Amino acid sequence: MKALVVSEGKHELGGALLAIIQHVLISAWEFDFDQVSRGNIHAHHGKGQGYLKRAVRWMLEANKRGYDALILVIDEDHRSERVREMDAAQKNQLSSIRRALGVAIRTFDAWMLADEQALTHVLALRIQRQPDPESIADPKGRCASFLQSSQRDMSQSEMYRLVAAATAVETLEARCPKGFAPFARRLRAL
C-alpha cells in the first residue's frame, strides 16, 4: 500500500508527521511526501471553500499518481472553518481514493506539546505537563523556547521528529481531542 502524505510546513515534512502516522498505522505502508501549497496543484473548481477545494484537488492528484490513499494535514491557524472544510472533503464523493484528512488545532506544533515525557526525554530537560495544547496561543514559540533552554544541539524540525517518535499516541489523542483524535480515527480507517 502506498500513500501520498501532504502537509504545510518543513516541521511536518521533516519526519515528525511520518513518525506520528507510523505510530497509528500498524500495517506496512510506503509514503511519498508533498506540500499543500505546491504551485502546480490548484484548488478544484467546484462548490466549497478554499481548503475543501484544495483537499479535493489533492485527492484527484493522488488518484492520478496511482496512490492507494491520501493523508493530508493542515493547521487550523485560528480559522475554525478549516475543520468544517476538511470534514466535508473527507466525505466528498468526487474521488474514491481512501483518505485521512486532518486539521491540527491551532497548529501542528501543538501536537509536539501533548506528551511532556517525550519532550523531557528528547530535550534532556524537565518539562512540566503543558495546559491544553490545542489552546496554546503560540505552540511553535513554546517549542522553540523549550529547545533553546535545552542543552541539546538540534534544529526544531529534528526536535519535532524525535518528540513525535517518542510520543504515546494515546496521550496525543487524549490531549488533542479536537484535532489529532479525529485524524487518528481516519488513519486507522485506511
Wavefront OBJ file of the C-alpha trace (Angstrom):
o trace
v 0.000 0.000 0.000
v 1.250 3.437 -0.905
v 0.063 6.795 0.417
v 0.742 10.377 -0.553
v 1.299 12.498 2.558
v 0.640 16.203 2.082
v 1.222 18.874 4.720
v 2.031 22.538 5.099
v 5.441 23.016 6.621
v 9.011 21.892 6.989
v 8.486 20.590 10.528
v 5.821 18.139 9.384
v 7.795 17.152 6.296
v 10.976 16.855 8.379
v 9.857 13.466 9.674
v 7.544 14.362 12.560
v 4.314 13.681 10.686
v 5.670 10.401 9.340
v 6.601 9.291 12.886
v 3.061 10.042 14.077
v 1.475 8.281 11.109
v 3.627 5.207 11.678
v 2.550 5.098 15.341
v -1.079 4.895 14.231
v -0.798 2.758 11.093
v 0.480 -0.618 12.210
v 0.489 -2.253 8.771
v 3.238 -1.678 6.223
v 2.771 1.377 4.040
v 5.063 3.253 1.702
v 4.905 7.039 1.776
v 5.728 9.880 -0.568
v 5.523 13.487 0.550
v 4.376 16.769 -0.912
v 3.494 20.255 0.257
v -0.089 21.583 0.325
v 0.962 24.830 -1.310
v 2.664 23.215 -4.332
v 2.241 25.779 -7.096
v 1.049 23.461 -9.854
v -1.720 21.881 -7.723
v -4.570 24.348 -7.879
v -7.815 24.200 -5.944
v -10.505 22.093 -7.592
v -13.189 24.130 -9.342
v -16.475 23.381 -7.672
v -18.612 24.119 -4.648
v -16.981 24.826 -1.306
v -14.355 26.936 0.363
v -10.621 27.096 -0.332
v -9.298 24.202 1.735
v -12.185 21.958 0.752
v -11.342 22.599 -2.898
v -7.618 22.155 -2.285
v -8.185 18.845 -0.480
v -10.390 17.587 -3.318
v -7.696 18.571 -5.803
v -5.106 16.610 -3.792
v -7.433 13.589 -3.753
v -7.700 13.737 -7.527
v -3.931 14.226 -7.814
v -3.154 11.258 -5.532
v -5.522 9.106 -7.547
v -3.953 10.272 -10.829
v -0.471 9.413 -9.499
v -1.627 5.898 -8.579
v -1.627 6.112 -4.778
v -3.853 3.920 -2.637
v -4.523 6.712 -0.136
v -4.077 10.394 0.623
v -3.039 11.656 4.058
v -3.348 15.433 4.333
v -2.792 17.621 7.412
v -3.227 21.387 7.670
v -3.126 23.861 10.548
v -6.305 25.424 11.857
v -4.477 28.747 12.436
v -7.451 30.283 14.318
v -9.722 29.625 11.321
v -12.443 27.282 12.562
v -13.918 26.931 9.065
v -10.914 24.777 8.111
v -12.237 21.961 10.318
v -15.595 22.051 8.523
v -13.870 22.166 5.136
v -11.701 19.118 5.891
v -14.712 17.242 7.286
v -16.587 17.981 4.049
v -13.584 16.884 1.971
v -13.301 13.674 3.992
v -16.895 12.838 2.980
v -16.586 14.117 -0.609
v -17.613 11.582 -3.259
v -15.806 13.148 -6.231
v -12.878 10.800 -5.655
v -12.989 7.262 -4.322
v -9.419 7.357 -3.010
v -9.059 6.397 0.628
v -8.135 9.378 2.732
v -7.258 10.620 6.182
v -7.611 14.379 6.321
v -6.655 16.235 9.480
v -6.590 19.700 10.974
v -4.093 20.418 13.747
v -5.648 22.758 16.311
v -4.136 25.519 16.381
v -1.053 24.253 14.617
v 0.902 21.018 14.154
v 3.333 22.326 16.779
v 0.657 21.812 19.466
v 0.895 18.061 18.890
v 4.540 18.278 19.993
v 3.433 19.677 23.372
v 0.986 16.891 24.239
v 3.424 14.428 25.850
v 5.693 16.023 28.432
v 7.531 12.723 28.942
v 8.527 12.658 25.264
v 9.641 16.303 25.471
v 11.633 15.627 28.652
v 13.310 12.613 27.068
v 14.235 14.335 23.799
v 15.355 17.651 25.295
v 17.045 16.200 28.408
v 15.216 18.931 30.264
v 12.410 18.546 32.814
v 9.253 19.722 31.016
v 6.080 20.122 33.022
v 2.748 18.962 31.609
v 1.512 21.720 29.323
v -2.006 23.056 29.685
v -4.402 22.074 26.890
v -2.041 22.057 23.875
v -4.866 22.965 21.480
v -5.484 26.224 23.349
v -1.868 27.458 23.494
v -1.705 30.713 21.533
v 1.808 30.173 20.125
v 2.746 26.468 20.281
v 5.640 26.933 17.833
v 7.109 29.622 20.089
v 6.673 27.423 23.149
v 8.502 24.572 21.417
v 11.280 26.940 20.322
v 11.630 28.198 23.880
v 11.969 24.653 25.234
v 14.565 23.845 22.584
v 16.525 26.992 23.414
v 16.503 26.082 27.120
v 17.823 22.620 26.340
v 21.492 21.754 26.056
v 20.730 19.587 23.009
v 22.107 20.818 19.692
v 19.389 20.208 17.088
v 17.051 22.034 14.760
v 13.408 22.470 15.625
v 12.490 20.046 12.833
v 14.810 17.414 14.332
v 13.312 18.048 17.767
v 9.815 17.528 16.341
v 10.833 14.298 14.618
v 12.306 12.896 17.843
v 9.397 14.065 20.012
v 6.874 12.606 17.571
v 8.739 9.281 17.570
v 8.700 9.216 21.395
v 5.118 10.431 21.872
v 2.488 7.972 23.034
v -0.401 8.049 20.552
v -2.930 7.527 23.346
v -1.588 10.619 25.105
v -1.703 12.642 21.902
v -5.312 11.588 21.256
v -6.358 12.440 24.809
v -4.546 15.784 24.932
v -5.526 16.926 21.393
v -9.129 15.671 21.098
v -10.331 18.258 18.567
v -7.540 17.886 16.007
v -5.448 14.785 16.455
v -8.103 12.335 17.711
v -10.335 12.651 14.595
v -7.245 12.438 12.368
v -6.090 9.264 14.149
v -9.537 7.685 13.653
v -9.343 8.481 9.953
v -5.841 7.000 9.723
v -6.979 3.780 11.372
v -9.873 3.578 8.899
v -7.420 3.428 5.987
l 1 2 3 4 5 6 7 8 9 10 11 12 13 14 15 16 17 18 19 20 21 22 23 24 25 26 27 28 29 30 31 32 33 34 35 36 37 38 39 40 41 42 43 44 45 46 47 48 49 50 51 52 53 54 55 56 57 58 59 60 61 62 63 64 65 66 67 68 69 70 71 72 73 74 75 76 77 78 79 80 81 82 83 84 85 86 87 88 89 90 91 92 93 94 95 96 97 98 99 100 101 102 103 104 105 106 107 108 109 110 111 112 113 114 115 116 117 118 119 120 121 122 123 124 125 126 127 128 129 130 131 132 133 134 135 136 137 138 139 140 141 142 143 144 145 146 147 148 149 150 151 152 153 154 155 156 157 158 159 160 161 162 163 164 165 166 167 168 169 170 171 172 173 174 175 176 177 178 179 180 181 182 183 184 185 186 187 188 189 190
